[in-house]
């Protein structure tokens, strides 16, 4: 009997699989079988990108950190900013972190200082964020993490189990690249405003 079959026949593993009511069991089992056969996914930091050049192909490593330096924010700081937002904020399945990171970038690119107190600029920023959300939903049907990955990762145990099936998150990583290209082309995030320049 293979390791994957042992894992599935293990009562505690079976109970966890049953608990994943939003997660396709077939995909999960397929991923476990891949791990048992010795397949591994490579992970490495991408090489630096020239300023002003497209970064969309590297956005799967994290959308906001991939562009933060353009706005004077160190990638390490950007990763800290995003660290509690993944998995729909604390893995609770809310707004996708690609959407959250994108809206942060839109604010940096198109907002003005004190925008929350500006009766003209604030509604424009809200409208821009809504437009982006609609663009996202047009491609992915929902901005919610739990609906995109169809998997409950709200506990450490469920998240660890889901991570055994990388395919569950493939659409997230690939989707981040698609959204990054959209941000670059439609929303002009590669060109931050000059000091004193109005973005509205």
C-alpha positions in Angstrom: 0.0 0.0 0.0 1.4 3.4 -1.0 2.0 6.3 1.5 -0.9 8.2 -0.1 -3.3 5.3 0.5 -2.0 5.0 4.1 -2.7 8.7 4.6 -6.3 8.4 3.2 -7.0 5.3 5.3 -5.8 6.9 8.5 -8.9 7.8 10.5 -7.7 11.2 11.6 -6.8 12.1 8.0 -10.1 10.8 6.7 -12.0 13.0 9.3 -10.0 16.0 8.1 -10.9 15.3 4.5 -14.6 15.0 5.4 -14.3 18.4 7.2 -13.1 20.1 4.0 -16.6 20.6 2.7 -15.5 23.4 0.4 -12.4 21.7 -0.8 -12.5 19.2 -3.7 -11.4 15.9 -2.2 -10.3 14.5 -5.5 -7.8 17.4 -6.0 -6.6 17.0 -2.5 -6.0 13.3 -2.9 -4.3 13.9 -6.2 -1.9 16.3 -4.6 -1.2 13.8 -1.7 -0.4 11.1 -4.3 2.0 13.5 -6.1 3.8 14.2 -2.8 4.1 10.5 -2.1 5.7 10.0 -5.5 8.4 12.5 -4.6 7.2 15.5 -6.6 8.2 18.8 -5.1 7.5 22.4 -6.0 10.5 24.7 -6.4 10.5 28.0 -4.6 13.0 30.8 -5.0 13.2 34.5 -4.9 12.7 36.0 -8.4 15.5 38.1 -9.9 15.2 41.9 -9.6 13.3 43.7 -12.3 14.4 46.9 -14.0 12.6 50.1 -12.8 9.7 50.8 -15.2 9.7 47.3 -16.7 6.8 45.0 -16.5 6.8 42.9 -13.3 3.6 41.0 -14.0 5.4 37.7 -14.6 6.7 37.7 -11.0 3.6 38.8 -9.2 2.8 35.2 -8.2 5.3 35.7 -5.4 3.2 38.5 -3.9 1.4 41.3 -5.7 2.0 44.3 -3.4 5.6 43.4 -2.4 6.4 43.0 -6.1 5.6 46.7 -6.8 6.1 48.4 -3.4 9.6 49.7 -4.1 8.2 51.9 -6.9 6.4 53.8 -4.2 9.4 54.0 -1.8 8.4 51.0 0.3 10.9 48.3 0.8 9.7 44.8 -0.3 10.4 43.5 3.2 8.2 46.2 4.7 5.5 45.4 2.1 5.6 41.7 3.1 5.0 42.7 6.7 2.1 44.9 5.7 0.6 42.0 3.8 1.5 39.2 6.3 -1.9 39.1 8.0 -4.0 39.6 4.9 -3.3 36.3 3.0 -6.1 33.7 2.8 -8.8 36.4 2.9 -7.4 38.1 6.1 -6.0 35.6 8.6 -7.1 32.7 6.4 -10.7 33.4 7.1 -11.7 33.4 3.5 -12.6 37.0 3.1 -11.3 39.4 0.4 -8.5 37.8 -1.7 -5.1 39.2 -0.8 -4.4 39.9 -4.5 -7.4 42.3 -4.4 -6.3 43.8 -1.1 -2.7 44.3 -2.4 -4.0 45.8 -5.6 -6.2 48.3 -3.9 -3.3 49.4 -1.7 -1.3 49.9 -4.9 -4.2 51.9 -6.5 -4.3 54.1 -3.4 -0.5 54.8 -3.7 -0.8 55.5 -7.4 -4.0 57.4 -7.7 -4.9 58.8 -4.3 -3.9 62.2 -2.8 -2.7 63.0 0.7 -5.6 63.4 3.1 -7.9 61.8 0.6 -10.3 60.6 3.3 -11.1 64.2 4.1 -11.4 65.3 0.5 -15.0 65.5 -0.7 -13.9 65.3 -4.3 -10.9 62.9 -4.3 -12.3 60.3 -1.8 -15.4 59.4 -4.0 -13.1 59.1 -7.0 -10.8 56.7 -5.1 -13.8 54.7 -3.9 -15.1 54.5 -7.5 -11.7 53.4 -8.8 -11.5 50.6 -6.1 -15.0 49.5 -7.1 -14.1 49.5 -10.8 -11.1 47.3 -10.1 -13.2 44.9 -8.0 -15.6 44.6 -11.0 -12.6 44.0 -13.3 -11.5 41.3 -10.9 -14.9 39.6 -10.7 -15.3 39.7 -14.4 -12.3 37.4 -14.6 -12.7 35.3 -11.4 -16.4 35.6 -10.5 -15.6 36.6 -6.9 -13.2 38.7 -4.8 -13.5 36.3 -1.9 -10.7 33.8 -1.1 -12.9 31.0 0.0 -14.9 31.2 -3.2 -11.8 31.3 -5.4 -10.0 28.4 -3.9 -13.1 26.4 -2.9 -11.3 25.3 0.2 -11.5 26.0 4.0 -8.1 27.0 5.4 -9.4 28.7 8.5 -7.5 26.5 11.0 -3.8 25.6 11.0 -4.7 22.0 10.5 -6.9 22.6 7.4 -4.3 25.0 6.0 -1.5 22.5 6.4 -3.7 19.8 4.7 -4.5 22.2 1.8 -0.8 23.0 1.4 -0.2 19.4 0.6 -2.1 20.0 -2.6 -0.4 22.9 -4.4 -3.0 22.8 -7.2 -5.5 24.4 -4.8 -3.4 27.6 -4.8 -2.2 27.5 -8.5 -5.1 29.7 -9.7 -4.1 32.3 -7.0 -0.5 32.5 -8.1 -1.4 32.6 -11.8 -4.3 35.0 -11.2 -1.9 37.4 -9.4 0.1 37.6 -12.7 -3.0 38.4 -14.7 -4.1 41.1 -12.2 -0.7 42.5 -12.2 -0.7 43.0 -15.9 -4.1 44.6 -15.6 -2.8 47.0 -13.0 0.2 47.9 -15.2 -1.8 48.5 -18.4 -5.2 49.8 -17.3 -4.3 51.4 -13.9 -0.8 52.6 -14.6 0.8 51.5 -11.4 4.3 51.4 -12.9 4.4 55.2 -13.1 4.0 56.8 -9.6 3.0 60.5 -9.6 5.7 63.0 -9.2 5.9 65.0 -6.0 3.0 67.5 -6.0 1.4 66.0 -9.1 -2.4 65.6 -8.9 -3.6 62.0 -9.6 -7.3 63.0 -9.8 
